[in-house]
Amino acid sequence: MLIAFNKPYGVLSQFTDKGTEGSPRPTLSAFIDVPGVYPAGRLDRDSEGLLLLTDDGRLQAEIADPRHKMEKTYWAQVEGVPDEAALAAFRKGLDLKDGRTRPASVRRMDPPEALWDRDPPIRFRKSVPDCWLEIGLREGKNRQVRRMTAAIGHPTLRLIRYRTGKWTLDGLAPGEWRDITP
């Protein structure tokens, strides 16, 4: 079984919250009641978009393990408008605290069509422009997209995973899932 889920902002990529006392944070269990499936990879709590879940350990490793180099495509709304030199540096790979990133694809894009509102909304500032980038990665360092956009001087305001391999978010509203068993 393979499930495509549009993870909303603020939801943990796990079925239980072991991290806080008091008010628990929302988890996958609030949205998916299918026994035996587990996330194939992770999305940070403050990121949105496509999260794949499966009951097949081999498929889970193929999707999540960077050794398999399955490309993931992200839409990142960033502060400011990166120039071509910044994008070229991004494409070559950047030096982060935990080492150099692999080369990545990146291009400026129009705001995604039919994009849902985020709750809470991102902070809007009239004096600081923003733009959207489409980013393709074949590795998965912790908070990598956010750290890469910050390294080129354009912090991420909103991050959405649009595609993993051949699977996309198309047709899924936040909090919705569908069975996409291959």
C-alpha positions in Angstrom: 0.0 0.0 0.0 1.2 3.5 -0.8 -0.6 6.7 0.4 -0.1 10.3 -0.8 -1.0 12.8 1.9 -1.0 16.6 1.8 0.5 17.4 5.2 -0.8 20.7 6.6 1.4 23.2 8.3 1.9 22.5 12.0 1.4 18.7 11.7 4.1 16.3 12.8 5.2 13.6 10.3 4.5 10.9 12.8 1.5 9.2 14.4 2.2 10.1 18.0 3.7 13.2 19.8 6.3 12.2 22.3 7.9 15.6 22.5 5.7 17.8 24.7 4.0 17.8 28.0 0.6 19.5 28.1 -1.1 20.2 24.9 -0.1 17.7 22.2 0.8 18.8 18.7 -1.3 17.5 15.7 0.0 14.3 14.2 -0.8 12.0 11.2 -3.2 10.1 13.4 -5.7 13.0 13.2 -5.9 12.5 9.4 -5.0 8.9 8.5 -6.6 5.9 10.1 -4.9 3.1 8.2 -3.1 0.5 10.3 0.5 -0.5 9.4 1.5 2.4 7.3 4.5 4.6 8.1 6.0 7.8 6.5 8.6 7.3 3.8 10.7 10.3 4.8 9.8 13.3 6.8 8.5 16.8 6.5 9.2 19.4 9.2 6.3 20.5 11.3 6.5 24.0 9.6 6.6 22.5 6.1 3.6 21.5 4.0 2.8 19.2 1.2 3.4 15.7 -0.1 4.2 13.0 2.4 4.1 9.4 1.2 3.2 6.6 3.6 3.6 2.9 3.0 3.4 -0.5 4.7 6.2 -1.8 2.4 9.7 -1.5 4.1 11.5 -1.9 0.8 9.5 0.8 -0.9 9.9 3.0 2.1 13.7 2.7 1.9 13.6 3.3 -1.9 11.6 6.6 -1.4 13.4 7.9 1.7 17.0 6.8 1.5 19.2 9.4 -0.2 21.3 6.5 -1.7 18.4 5.9 -4.1 18.5 9.6 -5.2 14.8 9.9 -5.7 14.2 13.5 -6.7 11.9 15.6 -4.5 10.5 18.9 -5.8 9.8 21.8 -3.5 8.0 25.1 -3.9 9.7 27.7 -1.6 8.4 31.2 -1.1 11.5 33.2 -0.1 12.2 36.7 1.1 13.6 38.9 -1.6 14.3 38.0 -5.2 17.5 35.9 -5.8 19.6 37.1 -8.7 21.1 34.7 -11.3 24.5 34.5 -9.4 22.6 33.3 -6.2 20.7 30.7 -8.2 23.9 29.5 -10.0 25.6 29.0 -6.6 22.5 27.1 -5.5 22.8 24.8 -8.5 26.5 24.0 -8.0 25.9 23.0 -4.3 26.4 25.1 -1.2 28.6 24.7 1.9 26.4 24.2 4.9 27.6 23.4 8.5 27.2 19.7 7.9 29.0 19.7 4.5 28.5 20.5 0.9 25.1 19.9 -0.7 24.8 18.0 -4.0 24.0 20.1 -7.0 20.3 21.0 -7.0 17.9 22.4 -9.7 16.4 25.8 -8.9 14.3 28.3 -10.9 12.1 31.2 -10.2 8.4 30.4 -10.7 5.1 32.2 -10.6 3.1 31.6 -7.4 1.6 28.1 -7.6 -1.9 28.0 -9.0 -4.8 27.1 -6.7 -2.5 27.4 -3.7 -4.4 27.0 -0.4 -4.1 29.6 2.3 -1.7 28.7 5.1 -2.9 28.8 8.7 -1.3 30.8 10.2 -0.5 33.0 7.2 3.1 34.0 6.5 4.1 37.4 7.6 3.6 39.9 4.7 5.8 43.0 4.6 5.2 45.7 2.0 8.8 46.9 2.0 10.3 43.4 1.4 9.5 41.6 -1.8 9.2 37.8 -2.0 9.2 35.3 -4.8 8.7 31.6 -5.4 11.4 29.1 -6.3 11.0 25.5 -7.6 13.8 23.4 -6.1 14.7 19.8 -7.0 16.9 17.8 -4.6 18.2 14.3 -4.6 19.4 14.2 -1.0 17.7 14.9 2.3 19.8 16.8 4.8 17.9 18.1 7.8 16.0 21.3 6.9 18.1 21.4 3.7 15.9 23.7 1.6 15.6 26.3 4.4 19.3 26.2 5.0 20.2 26.5 1.3 17.9 29.5 0.7 19.3 31.2 3.8 22.9 30.5 2.5 22.1 32.5 -0.6 20.6 35.3 1.4 16.9 34.6 0.9 15.3 32.9 3.9 12.3 30.6 3.3 9.0 32.0 4.3 6.9 29.0 3.2 7.9 25.5 2.0 5.7 23.0 0.2 6.9 19.6 -1.1 5.2 19.2 -4.4 6.6 16.0 -5.8 8.5 12.9 -4.7 9.7 10.8 -7.6 6.6 10.3 -9.9 4.0 11.2 -7.3 2.6 14.8 -6.8 0.3 16.8 -4.7 -2.1 17.3 -7.6 -5.7 17.1 -6.5 -5.1 16.9 -2.8 -6.2 19.6 -0.4 -4.4 20.0 2.9 -5.3 17.1 5.2 -6.5 14.9 2.4 -5.0 11.6 1.3 -5.5 9.0 -1.3 -4.3 5.4 -2.0 -1.8 5.5 -4.9 -0.7 1.9 -4.6 1.8 1.3 -7.5 
